[in-house]
Amino acid sequence: MQGPVPLSAVIADAATGVALALRGEGDPYALSGILRQGDPLTPAAVRVLGADALAPYAMEHLAVPFGADDEAVVRQALAAFPPRADASEVSVWTYRGLVEAAQAFLPGGGRQWPSVPEAETGWAESVAWPKLSHRVSQLAALALPGLAPGLAEHLAARTDDLSRGFVRAVRRRDWLQAAGLGRWLARLPDVPLTLGLDSGLAFVRQMGGGDPQVTLHVVAAQRFHGRGL
């Protein structure tokens, strides 16, 4: 008898589905198709993926249809896991990113979504580059076009530090952190040419592609920012 499916497996399957949709492969994407509304793990999986759960809906001309069941899945996740008063900056930002993505990428401007919580940006200016790199990699889903513009503005002033973090992550074979940092660097301006971001992202995907979230980050960098080809 098969035991319960772990959350990590549900997240991995969903990340694979998102990456396939961004590449224009597989079946037509539907969030409610890869994460069923009645599955008790679905809200947690959407909360972990954050804005990436809606990334295929950000493609031009809303090429991916969006239905009522998909909206219900998003609302369920937002209701189940709002950030607590003592939540970390990462938790607040990922929740904010999911709300922003719902507002920006889903059709029907009349929909009412939860209010976007306030999130600090001061850390993006002040923390040392190793801590900055770790935190930014955890917020890779916010590198989707148009999301978190205030955060992106602060990070644009620290591309050298994020580049250092990318190189260190590659050297340490931390492919998930490298992919997340590379994805943000793909969005930001004035990334040092000496970094070799395109070849670096291709290498990260080759070495860490067994992790669906690594693949998702690299594919998103290609799909939305034309980097890592």
Summary of the structure (lengths in Angstrom):
residues: 229
radius of gyration: 16.9
end to end distance: 43.6
largest distance: 54.5
contacts: 749
relative contact order: 0.12
helix: 66%
strand: 0%
